[in-house]
Amino acid sequence: MPPSLSTLQKALKRKKLDAVLITQPENRRYLSGYTATDSSISESSGVLLIPAQGSPFLLTDSRFDIHAREEANGFEVALYPKGLHALLKNLLPRLGIKRLGFESHYVLHSTADKMTRVLGKKNVELVPLTGLIEKMRIRKTSEEIEKIEKSVLLNEQVFQEVYRQLKPGMTEVEVALHIETVMRLKGAERPSFDTIVAAGPNSALPHAVPTSRPLQENEPIVIDMGLILDGYCSDMTRTVVLGTPDNKTRTLFRLVRKAQKEGMAAIKAGVIARDVDRAARQVIEKAGYGDRFGHGLGHGVGIAVHEPPSLGKRSRKKLKEGMVVTVEPGIYLPGWGGIRLENMVEVQTGGCRIFNRDTTFLDI
């Protein structure tokens, strides 16, 4: 049995649970290797049933039967032709399950209510759980670190190819579409989030949605992109200029770059996350732009593109070896534009290791 499953089963025994239902897609993939995705929280491609002892199950419907049997090695695949609740009503008593944990942060209230009513008739108690698998995922194994690094490097290759083809007149939408096409052609499963391409004044929006606005010379263009490779995510932001950046752009770019360096220099095992945020933020504050950097410095990345730990003002999380986080300070000026730079790093005992290798973003 994989170490992650045996660790989970030990946790279930400590909590005096007979089993747990895993519905969150990234947690499901982390534990089983099953790659099917959910179109929404109300439509699932499968649920894991992990008993505190014994073999685990993958519960799904006929659409995913072959997919599940090919990927979820070590899991018994059980189909629910009449729905998940009907299957659980029969399966749980047979397995002797009386206390069943479920991911309350991902299950709809209506779904939990129905399960309570259906399973209550079989004397099964539902026990809400939050963050159980996420705590297991927060520190990466050496195998996971290797996969994340490959994802980052492929993401950089995609950026470098697209960057060489950028020219004034291309629209933000065209560039975003091109980025995501090249990702897939180079072997990525898909983007890890919707690609952001924001030029000129649009770059003042940290999570801008690409528009039909054409790129213009001598303006900041923020490109925030990431992909999934072999199940693991990358996330990178570059700010570029087509033509000659003016003094304001150069000054702000160098300021953000200095803040990023200070943030990365503060990262090491044992440091409190908010202190890392502070190390970068004070650079921007001292320059008079503190109110123009509203978001946290970074976030964890792994099988999900946004996961713990958070590098924010209020985060009391102590960083530990094997965590992977982004470092992405920014300055956003309404009506003018914005600058953001983002790298991914691995937390180590004496510092951090930067995954990113390209230097294209240093052109400004």
C-alpha positions in Angstrom: 0.0 0.0 0.0 1.4 3.5 -0.9 2.8 5.4 2.1 0.1 8.1 1.7 -2.7 5.6 2.2 -1.1 3.9 5.2 -0.5 7.3 6.8 -4.2 8.2 6.2 -5.4 4.9 7.7 -3.3 5.6 10.8 -4.9 9.0 11.1 -8.4 7.5 10.7 -7.7 5.1 13.6 -6.5 7.9 15.8 -9.7 9.8 15.1 -11.7 6.6 15.8 -13.2 6.6 12.3 -14.0 3.4 10.4 -13.5 5.1 6.9 -13.4 8.3 5.0 -14.9 9.5 1.8 -12.5 11.5 -0.4 -14.3 13.8 -2.9 -11.9 16.7 -3.5 -10.4 16.0 -7.0 -6.7 16.8 -6.1 -6.9 14.7 -2.9 -8.5 11.9 -4.9 -5.7 12.0 -7.4 -3.0 12.3 -4.7 -4.2 9.1 -3.0 -5.1 7.0 -6.0 -3.4 8.3 -9.2 -6.9 8.6 -10.8 -6.7 11.5 -13.2 -10.4 12.0 -14.1 -11.6 15.6 -13.4 -14.9 16.9 -12.2 -16.9 19.4 -14.2 -18.3 20.9 -11.1 -18.7 20.3 -7.3 -22.1 18.8 -8.0 -20.9 16.3 -10.6 -18.2 13.9 -9.6 -16.1 11.5 -11.7 -15.6 9.3 -8.6 -15.2 9.1 -4.9 -12.6 7.3 -2.8 -13.7 5.2 0.2 -10.7 4.5 2.4 -11.4 2.2 5.3 -9.2 2.4 8.4 -8.0 -1.1 7.6 -8.3 -3.2 4.5 -8.3 -2.3 0.8 -9.5 1.0 -0.5 -12.3 1.6 -3.0 -12.9 3.9 -5.9 -16.7 4.4 -6.4 -17.7 5.7 -9.8 -20.2 5.3 -12.6 -20.0 3.4 -15.9 -18.6 6.4 -17.8 -15.3 6.1 -15.9 -15.2 2.3 -15.4 -12.2 1.6 -17.7 -10.4 4.8 -16.8 -10.6 4.0 -13.1 -9.5 0.4 -13.5 -6.5 1.4 -15.6 -5.2 4.1 -13.2 -6.3 3.4 -9.6 -3.9 0.5 -8.9 -4.7 -1.2 -5.6 -8.2 0.2 -5.5 -11.3 -2.0 -5.9 -13.5 -0.2 -8.4 -17.2 -0.3 -7.6 -19.9 1.2 -9.9 -23.0 2.9 -8.7 -25.7 2.4 -11.4 -28.3 3.8 -9.1 -26.2 6.6 -7.6 -23.5 7.0 -4.9 -26.0 7.1 -2.0 -27.6 3.8 -3.0 -24.2 2.1 -3.3 -23.0 3.4 0.1 -26.2 2.3 1.8 -25.4 -1.3 0.8 -21.6 -1.2 0.9 -20.9 0.4 4.3 -22.9 -2.1 6.4 -21.2 -4.9 4.6 -17.8 -3.4 5.5 -18.9 -2.8 9.1 -18.4 1.0 8.8 -20.3 2.9 11.5 -18.3 6.2 11.7 -17.6 7.7 8.2 -15.5 10.9 7.8 -16.2 13.2 4.8 -14.5 16.3 3.4 -17.0 18.9 4.7 -15.0 21.7 2.9 -15.8 20.2 -0.4 -19.2 18.5 -0.1 -22.3 20.5 -0.8 -24.7 21.0 2.1 -27.5 19.3 0.1 -25.3 16.3 -0.6 -24.2 16.0 3.1 -27.8 16.3 4.2 -29.0 13.5 1.9 -26.1 11.3 3.0 -27.0 11.9 6.6 -30.6 10.9 6.0 -29.8 7.9 3.8 -27.0 6.5 5.9 -28.6 7.3 9.2 -31.1 4.6 8.5 -28.1 2.2 8.4 -26.8 3.6 11.7 -23.8 5.2 10.0 -22.6 8.5 11.6 -21.2 11.1 9.3 -18.2 13.0 10.7 -17.1 16.2 9.1 -13.3 16.6 8.4 -11.3 19.5 6.9 -7.8 19.6 5.7 -6.9 16.0 6.5 -5.3 15.2 3.1 -4.1 18.7 2.5 -1.9 18.4 5.6 -0.4 15.3 4.1 0.2 17.1 0.8 1.9 20.2 2.2 5.4 18.8 2.3 6.5 17.2 -0.9 8.5 14.0 -1.4 11.6 14.0 -3.5 9.6 12.4 -6.3 7.0 15.2 -6.1 9.8 17.9 -6.1 11.2 16.4 -9.3 7.8 16.5 -11.0 7.2 20.1 -9.9 10.6 21.1 -11.2 9.9 19.5 -14.6 6.5 21.3 -14.7 8.3 24.7 -14.0 10.9 24.1 -16.6 8.4 23.2 -19.3 6.4 26.3 -18.4 9.5 28.3 -19.0 10.1 26.7 -22.3 6.5 27.6 -23.4 7.0 31.2 -22.2 10.3 31.6 -24.1 8.8 30.3 -27.3 5.8 32.6 -27.1 7.8 35.6 -25.9 9.9 35.4 -29.1 6.7 35.7 -31.1 5.1 38.6 -29.3 4.6 41.7 -31.4 2.5 44.9 -31.1 -1.1 44.4 -32.5 -1.6 40.9 -31.1 -4.5 40.9 -28.6 -4.4 39.6 -25.1 -6.7 36.8 -26.0 -4.6 35.8 -28.9 -1.5 35.6 -26.7 -3.3 33.6 -24.0 -4.7 31.1 -26.5 -1.3 30.7 -28.1 0.3 30.1 -24.7 -2.2 27.4 -23.8 -1.9 25.7 -27.3 1.9 25.5 -27.0 1.5 24.1 -23.5 -0.5 21.2 -24.8 1.7 20.7 -27.9 4.7 20.4 -25.6 3.1 17.7 -23.5 1.3 19.5 -20.7 -2.0 18.0 -19.5 -3.6 21.4 -19.5 -3.1 24.9 -18.0 -3.0 24.9 -14.2 -5.3 28.0 -14.3 -6.7 30.3 -16.8 -3.8 32.2 -18.4 -3.5 35.9 -17.6 -2.3 38.3 -20.3 -2.8 41.9 -19.3 -1.3 44.8 -21.1 -1.0 48.5 -20.3 -3.7 49.7 -17.9 -5.2 46.2 -17.8 -2.1 45.0 -16.0 -3.2 47.0 -12.9 -5.7 44.1 -12.3 -3.8 41.3 -10.5 -6.3 38.7 -11.9 -7.1 40.3 -15.2 -9.1 38.4 -17.8 -7.5 38.6 -21.3 -9.4 40.9 -23.6 -9.4 41.9 -27.3 -7.1 44.9 -26.5 -4.0 44.9 -28.7 -0.6 44.9 -27.2 1.2 48.2 -27.7 4.9 49.2 -27.7 6.6 50.5 -24.6 3.9 49.4 -22.1 4.1 46.8 -19.3 2.6 43.4 -20.2 1.9 41.0 -17.4 1.8 37.3 -18.3 0.8 34.9 -15.5 0.8 31.3 -16.7 1.1 27.7 -15.4 0.6 24.2 -16.6 0.1 20.7 -15.2 2.7 18.0 -16.1 2.4 14.5 -14.8 -0.2 15.7 -12.2 1.9 18.6 -10.8 1.5 22.3 -11.3 3.7 25.3 -12.2 2.9 29.0 -11.8 5.0 31.8 -13.1 4.5 35.5 -13.8 6.7 37.7 -16.1 6.4 41.3 -16.9 7.7 42.3 -20.3 7.8 45.3 -22.6 7.7 45.3 -26.4 10.0 48.2 -27.3 11.7 50.5 -24.8 10.4 50.7 -21.2 10.3 54.2 -19.8 12.0 55.3 -16.6 8.8 54.6 -14.5 8.5 51.1 -15.8 12.2 50.4 -15.2 12.0 51.8 -11.7 9.0 49.8 -10.7 10.3 46.7 -12.3 13.5 46.9 -10.4 11.7 47.6 -7.2 9.5 44.5 -7.6 12.5 42.5 -8.5 14.3 43.7 -5.3 11.2 42.8 -3.2 11.1 39.3 -4.8 14.8 38.8 -4.0 14.3 39.8 -0.4 11.3 37.5 -0.1 13.3 34.5 -1.5 16.3 35.3 0.8 14.0 35.1 3.8 12.7 31.7 3.1 14.1 28.7 5.0 12.7 26.0 7.2 11.5 27.3 10.6 10.6 30.8 9.4 7.1 32.0 10.0 5.3 32.6 6.6 4.2 36.2 7.5 7.8 37.1 8.1 8.7 36.2 4.6 5.8 38.3 3.3 7.1 41.1 5.5 10.6 40.9 4.1 9.4 41.5 0.6 6.5 43.9 1.4 8.7 46.4 3.4 10.8 47.0 0.2 7.7 48.2 -1.6 6.3 50.1 1.4 9.6 52.0 1.9 9.4 53.1 -1.8 5.9 54.5 -1.1 3.8 51.9 -2.9 2.7 49.8 0.0 -1.0 50.4 -0.7 -0.5 49.3 -4.3 0.5 45.7 -3.2 -2.7 44.2 -1.9 -2.3 40.5 -2.2 -0.1 38.0 -0.3 3.4 37.3 -1.3 2.8 33.7 -2.4 1.1 30.4 -1.9 1.9 26.7 -2.0 1.9 24.7 -5.2 1.7 21.0 -5.9 -1.0 18.8 -7.2 -3.1 22.0 -7.0 -1.9 25.4 -8.2 -3.2 27.0 -5.0 -2.7 25.1 -1.8 -1.2 25.7 1.7 0.9 27.3 2.9 0.0 30.9 2.3 2.7 33.5 2.4 0.5 36.4 3.6 0.4 39.1 6.2 -1.5 37.0 8.7 -0.1 33.6 8.0 1.4 32.1 11.2 2.4 28.8 9.5 5.9 27.7 10.1 7.7 26.8 6.9 9.1 23.3 6.7 11.6 21.5 4.5 9.9 20.2 1.4 7.2 22.8 1.1 7.0 24.5 -2.4 5.8 28.1 -2.6 5.6 31.0 -5.0 7.1 34.4 -4.4 5.2 37.0 -6.4 5.3 40.6 -5.3 3.6 43.2 -7.4 2.8 46.9 -7.8 -0.5 47.9 -9.4 -1.3 51.5 -10.4 -4.9 52.1 -11.7 -4.9 53.8 -15.1 -1.2 53.1 -15.7 -0.6 49.4 -15.3 1.2 46.9 -13.1 4.3 44.9 -12.5 4.4 41.4 -11.0 7.2 38.8 -10.9 6.7 35.3 -9.8 9.1 32.4 -9.1 8.6 29.0 -7.5 10.9 27.8 -4.7 11.5 24.8 -2.5 11.9 25.4 1.2 15.1 23.9 2.5 16.9 23.8 5.8 19.2 26.7 5.2 17.3 28.7 2.6 15.4 28.0 -0.6 16.1 26.5 -4.0 14.7 28.4 -6.9 13.1 26.2 -9.6 13.1 28.9 -12.3 16.1 29.2 -14.6 15.1 31.6 -17.4 16.4 35.2 -17.3 14.1 36.7 -20.0 12.3 38.8 -17.4 15.5 40.6 -16.6 15.5 42.4 -19.9 13.8 45.6 -18.5 
